[in-house]
Amino acid sequence: MFISIDEKAALWFMREFEMKKPINIRLFPQYAGFGEKNKGFSLAFSAEQPENVGYTQEMNGITFYVEGNDIWFFEDTETYLSFNEVIEEIQINYKETSAIQ
């Protein structure tokens, strides 16, 4: 499991959620959409306090986290969040990794 969030993406979260630092952003699978990684699931975000953290990453005063029961969505995957300047939205790319290490 690896999650990369570029600086422009982090700024997008600050603007989108209209919050001041420090903030917590939960990354979680949502049953909706077409889902590039898992059919029927897409990656969703919410600003909320963690309860049972399975993964965290801090960037510029923002703590991005995944709850323990959502880890399955990110297993054996590198997840890249970047800001797409053309559409002015978050862009998500996945790269599958080998389960054998």
Secondary structure in CASP SS format (residue, H / E / C, confidence):
PFRMAT SS
TARGET T0000
AUTHOR 0000-0000-0000
METHOD secondary structure of the structure
MODEL  1
M C 1.00
F E 1.00
I E 1.00
S E 1.00
I E 1.00
D C 1.00
E H 1.00
K H 1.00
A H 1.00
A H 1.00
L H 1.00
W H 1.00
F H 1.00
M H 1.00
R H 1.00
E H 1.00
F H 1.00
E C 1.00
M C 1.00
K C 1.00
K C 1.00
P C 1.00
I E 1.00
N E 1.00
I E 1.00
R E 1.00
L E 1.00
F E 1.00
P E 1.00
Q E 1.00
Y E 1.00
A C 1.00
G C 1.00
F C 1.00
G C 1.00
E C 1.00
K C 1.00
N C 1.00
K C 1.00
G C 1.00
F E 1.00
S E 1.00
L E 1.00
A E 1.00
F E 1.00
S E 1.00
A E 1.00
E C 1.00
Q C 1.00
P C 1.00
E C 1.00
N C 1.00
V E 1.00
G E 1.00
Y E 1.00
T E 1.00
Q E 1.00
E E 1.00
M E 1.00
N C 1.00
G C 1.00
I E 1.00
T E 1.00
F E 1.00
Y E 1.00
V E 1.00
E E 1.00
G H 1.00
N H 1.00
D H 1.00
I H 1.00
W H 1.00
F H 1.00
F C 1.00
E C 1.00
D C 1.00
T E 1.00
E E 1.00
T E 1.00
Y E 1.00
L E 1.00
S E 1.00
F E 1.00
N E 1.00
E C 1.00
V C 1.00
I C 1.00
E C 1.00
E E 1.00
I E 1.00
Q E 1.00
I E 1.00
N E 1.00
Y E 1.00
K E 1.00
E E 1.00
T C 1.00
S C 1.00
A C 1.00
I C 1.00
Q C 1.00
END
